[in-house]
Amino acid sequence: MPVNPELVGRDFPPTSPYLVGREKVREFARAVFADDPQHSDPAAAQALGYADVVAPPTFAIVVAESTLKQLLGEPDSGIVLQNVLHAEQKFRYSRPIIAGDELTARLSVTGIRAMGAAAMVTSESEITDAAGDHVVTATSILLVGEGDK
């Protein structure tokens, strides 16, 4: 089953709030070799004007992942996980993610482009804080193949 072109323009419900924990930020920073003290030391982050440790820029994928799960679980999508390659990821920030933030994400499918037997599916996850203010937009491009026939 090819990717359903009617996914374009589809909006998904907001995810459950994700509370950003200090230890999660520290763990993620270690995993991606982000060794700046602002990612692990609250005093260093506070010296820069932040309330707590600052997540590395790619931390937003932790929150956006739940929106991609919604897309992959959509019964009429035509997307089969085993045929998916995460081709590209971009982040557009209004402000950094800080430990203590409560973040919610909402996914929209913004484009599908056929590429032979495959398709490039572009989606945007708008991530907001508890006040509803924009924090980051995570744009993902998935390359979806048809798999074995």
TORFI-645057 format. One record per residue: residue number from 1; x, y negated, z negated of N, C-alpha, C in turn; residue in one letter. Coordinates in nm, 3 decimals, always signed. Example, Ala and Ser with C-alpha at 12.3 -4.5 7.8 and 13.67 -1.06 7.14 Angstrom:
<nodes>
NODE rofi     nxx     nyy     nzz    caxx    cayy    cazz     cxx     cyy     czz fitor
NODE    1  +1.319  +0.569  -0.780  +1.230  +0.450  -0.780  +1.320  +0.330  -0.780     A
NODE    2  +1.285  +0.225  -0.708  +1.367  +0.106  -0.714  +1.290  -0.003  -0.787     S
</nodes>
This chain:
<nodes>
NODE rofi     nxx     nyy     nzz    caxx    cayy    cazz     cxx     cyy     czz fitor
NODE    1  +0.086  +0.119  +0.000  +0.000  +0.000  +0.000  +0.089  -0.123  +0.000     M
NODE    2  +0.075  -0.210  +0.100  +0.154  -0.334  +0.102  +0.106  -0.431  -0.007     P
NODE    3  +0.189  -0.531  -0.032  +0.153  -0.633  -0.131  +0.026  -0.704  -0.085     V
NODE    4  -0.065  -0.720  -0.177  -0.194  -0.785  -0.149  -0.172  -0.935  -0.127     N
NODE    5  -0.199  -0.986  -0.005  -0.179  -1.129  +0.021  -0.273  -1.219  -0.059     P
NODE    6  -0.382  -1.160  -0.110  -0.477  -1.239  -0.190  -0.424  -1.271  -0.329     E
NODE    7  -0.305  -1.224  -0.362  -0.242  -1.262  -0.488  -0.202  -1.409  -0.489     L
NODE    8  -0.172  -1.464  -0.372  -0.130  -1.604  -0.365  -0.239  -1.694  -0.422     V
NODE    9  -0.202  -1.776  -0.516  -0.297  -1.866  -0.580  -0.361  -1.807  -0.705     G
NODE   10  -0.335  -1.680  -0.730  -0.394  -1.616  -0.849  -0.322  -1.664  -0.974     R
NODE   11  -0.403  -1.703  -1.072  -0.352  -1.746  -1.203  -0.388  -1.639  -1.305     D
NODE   12  -0.297  -1.612  -1.394  -0.317  -1.512  -1.498  -0.342  -1.581  -1.631     F
NODE   13  -0.407  -1.512  -1.723  -0.433  -1.574  -1.854  -0.303  -1.597  -1.931     P
NODE   14  -0.305  -1.692  -2.023  -0.184  -1.718  -2.101  -0.146  -1.596  -2.186     P
NODE   15  -0.018  -1.582  -2.206  +0.033  -1.474  -2.290  +0.006  -1.506  -2.437     T
NODE   16  +0.021  -1.406  -2.521  +0.016  -1.430  -2.665  +0.136  -1.516  -2.701     S
NODE   17  +0.122  -1.601  -2.804  +0.236  -1.685  -2.843  +0.357  -1.601  -2.884     P
NODE   18  +0.474  -1.648  -2.844  +0.601  -1.585  -2.879  +0.674  -1.680  -2.973     Y
NODE   19  +0.700  -1.635  -3.095  +0.774  -1.715  -3.192  +0.923  -1.689  -3.172     L
NODE   20  +0.995  -1.792  -3.135  +1.139  -1.781  -3.110  +1.212  -1.771  -3.243     V
NODE   21  +1.276  -1.660  -3.267  +1.348  -1.638  -3.392  +1.496  -1.670  -3.379     G
NODE   22  +1.554  -1.717  -3.487  +1.696  -1.751  -3.488  +1.782  -1.630  -3.451     R
NODE   23  +1.751  -1.514  -3.510  +1.833  -1.396  -3.481  +1.817  -1.351  -3.336     E
NODE   24  +1.698  -1.366  -3.279  +1.679  -1.332  -3.137  +1.764  -1.422  -3.048     K
NODE   25  +1.770  -1.552  -3.082  +1.854  -1.644  -3.006  +2.000  -1.603  -3.018     V
NODE   26  +2.044  -1.573  -3.139  +2.183  -1.531  -3.159  +2.214  -1.403  -3.081     R
NODE   27  +2.124  -1.305  -3.088  +2.145  -1.178  -3.017  +2.154  -1.201  -2.866     E
NODE   28  +2.063  -1.282  -2.815  +2.062  -1.309  -2.671  +2.190  -1.381  -2.631     F
NODE   29  +2.232  -1.479  -2.712  +2.354  -1.553  -2.681  +2.475  -1.459  -2.676     A
NODE   30  +2.483  -1.368  -2.771  +2.593  -1.271  -2.767  +2.586  -1.185  -2.642     R
NODE   31  +2.468  -1.143  -2.605  +2.451  -1.054  -2.489  +2.492  -1.120  -2.358     A
NODE   32  +2.474  -1.252  -2.349  +2.508  -1.323  -2.225  +2.638  -1.403  -2.237     V
NODE   33  +2.712  -1.376  -2.346  +2.842  -1.439  -2.368  +2.833  -1.592  -2.376     F
NODE   34  +2.722  -1.642  -2.430  +2.706  -1.787  -2.452  +2.762  -1.816  -2.591     A
NODE   35  +2.888  -1.855  -2.596  +2.957  -1.867  -2.724  +2.962  -2.007  -2.783     D
NODE   36  +2.890  -2.101  -2.724  +2.885  -2.235  -2.781  +2.818  -2.226  -2.918     D
NODE   37  +2.873  -2.291  -3.020  +2.818  -2.281  -3.156  +2.671  -2.321  -3.170     P
NODE   38  +2.619  -2.405  -3.082  +2.478  -2.445  -3.092  +2.383  -2.326  -3.079     Q
NODE   39  +2.432  -2.215  -3.021  +2.348  -2.097  -3.002  +2.346  -2.005  -3.124     H
NODE   40  +2.437  -2.027  -3.219  +2.445  -1.936  -3.333  +2.451  -2.006  -3.468     S
NODE   41  +2.493  -2.129  -3.471  +2.515  -2.200  -3.597  +2.415  -2.315  -3.612     D
NODE   42  +2.321  -2.304  -3.706  +2.222  -2.411  -3.723  +2.285  -2.548  -3.748     P
NODE   43  +2.396  -2.553  -3.822  +2.461  -2.682  -3.849  +2.514  -2.744  -3.720     A
NODE   44  +2.571  -2.662  -3.632  +2.621  -2.713  -3.503  +2.505  -2.766  -3.419     A
NODE   45  +2.394  -2.693  -3.418  +2.276  -2.737  -3.342  +2.220  -2.866  -3.402     A
NODE   46  +2.215  -2.874  -3.534  +2.163  -2.995  -3.601  +2.253  -3.115  -3.573     Q
NODE   47  +2.383  -3.092  -3.563  +2.475  -3.201  -3.530  +2.447  -3.258  -3.391     A
NODE   48  +2.385  -3.177  -3.306  +2.348  -3.221  -3.171  +2.206  -3.277  -3.166     L
NODE   49  +2.137  -3.279  -3.282  +2.003  -3.336  -3.288  +1.889  -3.236  -3.280     G
NODE   50  +1.919  -3.107  -3.288  +1.816  -3.004  -3.281  +1.782  -2.952  -3.421     Y
NODE   51  +1.661  -2.905  -3.438  +1.616  -2.857  -3.569  +1.679  -2.723  -3.607     A
NODE   52  +1.716  -2.643  -3.508  +1.772  -2.510  -3.534  +1.854  -2.470  -3.411     D
NODE   53  +1.897  -2.345  -3.406  +1.981  -2.301  -3.296  +1.909  -2.315  -3.162     V
NODE   54  +1.988  -2.341  -3.059  +1.937  -2.366  -2.924  +1.958  -2.240  -2.841     V
NODE   55  +1.853  -2.195  -2.777  +1.862  -2.076  -2.692  +1.940  -2.107  -2.565     A
NODE   56  +2.020  -2.011  -2.517  +2.083  -2.030  -2.385  +1.975  -2.047  -2.278     P
NODE   57  +2.006  -2.114  -2.169  +1.904  -2.143  -2.068  +1.829  -2.021  -2.014     P
NODE   58  +1.895  -1.908  -2.003  +1.829  -1.791  -1.947  +1.739  -1.719  -2.048     T
NODE   59  +1.735  -1.766  -2.172  +1.649  -1.705  -2.274  +1.502  -1.710  -2.232     F
NODE   60  +1.465  -1.805  -2.150  +1.326  -1.819  -2.107  +1.273  -1.692  -2.042     A
NODE   61  +1.361  -1.608  -1.989  +1.315  -1.484  -1.926  +1.250  -1.392  -2.029     I
NODE   62  +1.289  -1.404  -2.155  +1.229  -1.322  -2.261  +1.079  -1.352  -2.269     V
NODE   63  +1.043  -1.477  -2.255  +0.903  -1.518  -2.261  +0.834  -1.491  -2.127     V
NODE   64  +0.902  -1.522  -2.018  +0.844  -1.505  -1.884  +0.821  -1.358  -1.850     A
NODE   65  +0.898  -1.269  -1.910  +0.885  -1.126  -1.881  +0.744  -1.076  -1.905     E
NODE   66  +0.678  -1.129  -2.006  +0.540  -1.083  -2.034  +0.444  -1.124  -1.924     S
NODE   67  +0.472  -1.234  -1.856  +0.386  -1.273  -1.744  +0.412  -1.184  -1.623     T
NODE   68  +0.537  -1.148  -1.602  +0.567  -1.057  -1.490  +0.504  -0.920  -1.513     L
NODE   69  +0.495  -0.881  -1.639  +0.429  -0.754  -1.673  +0.281  -0.760  -1.632     K
NODE   70  +0.219  -0.878  -1.650  +0.079  -0.895  -1.607  +0.068  -0.873  -1.456     Q
NODE   71  +0.158  -0.935  -1.381  +0.156  -0.924  -1.236  +0.177  -0.779  -1.192     L
NODE   72  +0.276  -0.713  -1.251  +0.306  -0.575  -1.213  +0.193  -0.479  -1.252     L
NODE   73  +0.115  -0.516  -1.353  +0.005  -0.433  -1.397  -0.126  -0.459  -1.325     G
NODE   74  -0.128  -0.554  -1.237  -0.250  -0.589  -1.164  -0.286  -0.474  -1.068     E
NODE   75  -0.401  -0.411  -1.087  -0.435  -0.291  -1.009  -0.439  -0.312  -0.858     P
NODE   76  -0.478  -0.431  -0.813  -0.491  -0.453  -0.669  -0.370  -0.522  -0.607     D
NODE   77  -0.259  -0.530  -0.680  -0.143  -0.606  -0.632  -0.070  -0.540  -0.516     S
NODE   78  -0.071  -0.408  -0.513  +0.009  -0.338  -0.413  +0.156  -0.330  -0.452     G
NODE   79  +0.188  -0.373  -0.574  +0.327  -0.373  -0.622  +0.348  -0.250  -0.710     I
NODE   80  +0.446  -0.170  -0.674  +0.483  -0.052  -0.752  +0.621  -0.079  -0.810     V
NODE   81  +0.634  -0.073  -0.943  +0.756  -0.112  -1.011  +0.880  -0.046  -0.953     L
NODE   82  +0.874  +0.081  -0.920  +0.992  +0.150  -0.869  +1.039  +0.095  -0.735     Q
NODE   83  +0.957  +0.014  -0.670  +0.993  -0.044  -0.541  +1.027  -0.192  -0.551     N
NODE   84  +1.053  -0.240  -0.673  +1.075  -0.383  -0.697  +1.222  -0.411  -0.729     V
NODE   85  +1.274  -0.513  -0.667  +1.407  -0.566  -0.698  +1.388  -0.712  -0.738     L
NODE   86  +1.440  -0.750  -0.855  +1.432  -0.889  -0.899  +1.537  -0.966  -0.818     H
NODE   87  +1.493  -1.041  -0.718  +1.583  -1.102  -0.622  +1.638  -1.238  -0.665     A
NODE   88  +1.558  -1.316  -0.736  +1.602  -1.452  -0.772  +1.528  -1.500  -0.895     E
NODE   89  +1.597  -1.583  -0.974  +1.537  -1.642  -1.093  +1.586  -1.785  -1.106     Q
NODE   90  +1.495  -1.877  -1.133  +1.530  -2.019  -1.155  +1.456  -2.068  -1.278     K
NODE   91  +1.513  -2.167  -1.344  +1.449  -2.230  -1.459  +1.454  -2.381  -1.442     F
NODE   92  +1.341  -2.446  -1.471  +1.334  -2.594  -1.469  +1.286  -2.638  -1.607     R
NODE   93  +1.374  -2.699  -1.682  +1.347  -2.734  -1.821  +1.303  -2.878  -1.840     Y
NODE   94  +1.210  -2.898  -1.934  +1.178  -3.031  -1.986  +1.260  -3.057  -2.112     S
NODE   95  +1.284  -2.947  -2.187  +1.367  -2.953  -2.306  +1.416  -2.813  -2.339     R
NODE   96  +1.521  -2.801  -2.420  +1.570  -2.667  -2.454  +1.472  -2.591  -2.543     P
NODE   97  +1.488  -2.460  -2.544  +1.413  -2.375  -2.636  +1.491  -2.370  -2.766     I
NODE   98  +1.421  -2.390  -2.877  +1.482  -2.397  -3.009  +1.420  -2.289  -3.098     I
NODE   99  +1.503  -2.227  -3.183  +1.448  -2.132  -3.280  +1.337  -2.202  -3.358     A
NODE  100  +1.226  -2.132  -3.376  +1.109  -2.189  -3.441  +1.000  -2.229  -3.344     G
NODE  101  +1.034  -2.243  -3.215  +0.933  -2.274  -3.114  +0.833  -2.159  -3.104     D
NODE  102  +0.709  -2.194  -3.083  +0.605  -2.096  -3.052  +0.565  -2.122  -2.908     E
NODE  103  +0.599  -2.028  -2.820  +0.584  -2.048  -2.677  +0.478  -1.957  -2.616     L
NODE  104  +0.405  -2.013  -2.521  +0.304  -1.940  -2.446  +0.335  -1.959  -2.298     T
NODE  105  +0.313  -1.855  -2.219  +0.342  -1.862  -2.076  +0.217  -1.829  -1.995     A
NODE  106  +0.210  -1.891  -1.879  +0.098  -1.867  -1.788  +0.155  -1.853  -1.647     R
NODE  107  +0.123  -1.741  -1.582  +0.180  -1.710  -1.450  +0.085  -1.744  -1.338     L
NODE  108  +0.142  -1.796  -1.230  +0.071  -1.818  -1.104  +0.155  -1.759  -0.993     S
NODE  109  +0.090  -1.690  -0.900  +0.159  -1.640  -0.781  +0.155  -1.753  -0.680     V
NODE  110  +0.274  -1.798  -0.637  +0.280  -1.916  -0.551  +0.312  -1.884  -0.406     T
NODE  111  +0.354  -1.761  -0.378  +0.383  -1.728  -0.238  +0.416  -1.582  -0.217     G
NODE  112  +0.385  -1.537  -0.097  +0.423  -1.403  -0.051  +0.473  -1.420  +0.091     I
NODE  113  +0.593  -1.366  +0.115  +0.650  -1.375  +0.249  +0.687  -1.235  +0.295     R
NODE  114  +0.631  -1.193  +0.408  +0.662  -1.062  +0.463  +0.804  -1.062  +0.517     A
NODE  115  +0.872  -0.950  +0.494  +1.008  -0.932  +0.545  +1.018  -0.788  +0.597     M
NODE  116  +0.973  -0.766  +0.718  +0.967  -0.630  +0.771  +0.866  -0.550  +0.691     G
NODE  117  +0.909  -0.437  +0.637  +0.819  -0.353  +0.558  +0.814  -0.398  +0.412     A
NODE  118  +0.892  -0.499  +0.377  +0.897  -0.549  +0.240  +0.828  -0.685  +0.232     A
NODE  119  +0.817  -0.734  +0.108  +0.761  -0.868  +0.087  +0.835  -0.936  -0.027     A
NODE  120  +0.850  -1.066  -0.016  +0.906  -1.148  -0.123  +0.787  -1.213  -0.194     M
NODE  121  +0.774  -1.185  -0.324  +0.663  -1.238  -0.403  +0.721  -1.343  -0.498     V
NODE  122  +0.675  -1.466  -0.485  +0.722  -1.576  -0.569  +0.614  -1.610  -0.672     T
NODE  123  +0.658  -1.621  -0.797  +0.565  -1.658  -0.903  +0.631  -1.760  -0.994     S
NODE  124  +0.548  -1.837  -1.061  +0.595  -1.936  -1.158  +0.528  -1.912  -1.292     E
NODE  125  +0.610  -1.907  -1.395  +0.560  -1.896  -1.533  +0.581  -2.031  -1.600     S
NODE  126  +0.471  -2.099  -1.629  +0.478  -2.227  -1.700  +0.479  -2.195  -1.849     E
NODE  127  +0.585  -2.234  -1.916  +0.602  -2.204  -2.058  +0.585  -2.333  -2.137     I
NODE  128  +0.491  -2.330  -2.232  +0.460  -2.447  -2.313  +0.477  -2.415  -2.461     T
NODE  129  +0.490  -2.521  -2.541  +0.504  -2.502  -2.685  +0.367  -2.506  -2.752     D
NODE  130  +0.365  -2.496  -2.884  +0.239  -2.490  -2.959  +0.153  -2.614  -2.939     A
NODE  131  +0.215  -2.727  -2.908  +0.140  -2.850  -2.883  +0.088  -2.858  -2.740     A
NODE  132  +0.125  -2.758  -2.658  +0.082  -2.759  -2.518  +0.176  -2.833  -2.426     G
NODE  133  +0.289  -2.878  -2.479  +0.385  -2.953  -2.398  +0.474  -2.859  -2.317     D
NODE  134  +0.502  -2.897  -2.194  +0.588  -2.817  -2.105  +0.728  -2.804  -2.164     H
NODE  135  +0.781  -2.683  -2.162  +0.918  -2.658  -2.204  +1.002  -2.617  -2.084     V
NODE  136  +0.953  -2.517  -2.010  +1.029  -2.467  -1.896  +0.936  -2.399  -1.797     V
NODE  137  +0.970  -2.409  -1.671  +0.905  -2.330  -1.567  +1.006  -2.228  -1.518     T
NODE  138  +0.968  -2.102  -1.524  +1.053  -1.993  -1.476  +0.997  -1.945  -1.343     A
NODE  139  +1.076  -1.959  -1.239  +1.036  -1.914  -1.106  +1.107  -1.783  -1.075     T
NODE  140  +1.030  -1.680  -1.044  +1.084  -1.549  -1.013  +1.049  -1.511  -0.870     S
NODE  141  +1.145  -1.451  -0.803  +1.119  -1.395  -0.671  +1.148  -1.246  -0.678     I
NODE  142  +1.046  -1.167  -0.647  +1.058  -1.023  -0.646  +1.058  -0.973  -0.503     L
NODE  143  +1.151  -0.885  -0.470  +1.152  -0.820  -0.341  +1.081  -0.687  -0.360     L
NODE  144  +0.970  -0.670  -0.291  +0.887  -0.551  -0.307  +0.892  -0.470  -0.178     V
NODE  145  +0.945  -0.348  -0.189  +0.950  -0.257  -0.075  +0.830  -0.165  -0.079     G
NODE  146  +0.813  -0.089  +0.029  +0.702  +0.005  +0.036  +0.736  +0.139  -0.026     E
NODE  147  +0.865  +0.166  -0.048  +0.904  +0.293  -0.107  +0.902  +0.406  -0.006     G
NODE  148  +0.921  +0.526  -0.057  +0.922  +0.645  +0.028  +0.782  +0.678  +0.077     D
NODE  149  +0.774  +0.723  +0.198  +0.644  +0.760  +0.254  +0.634  +0.908  +0.261     K
</nodes>
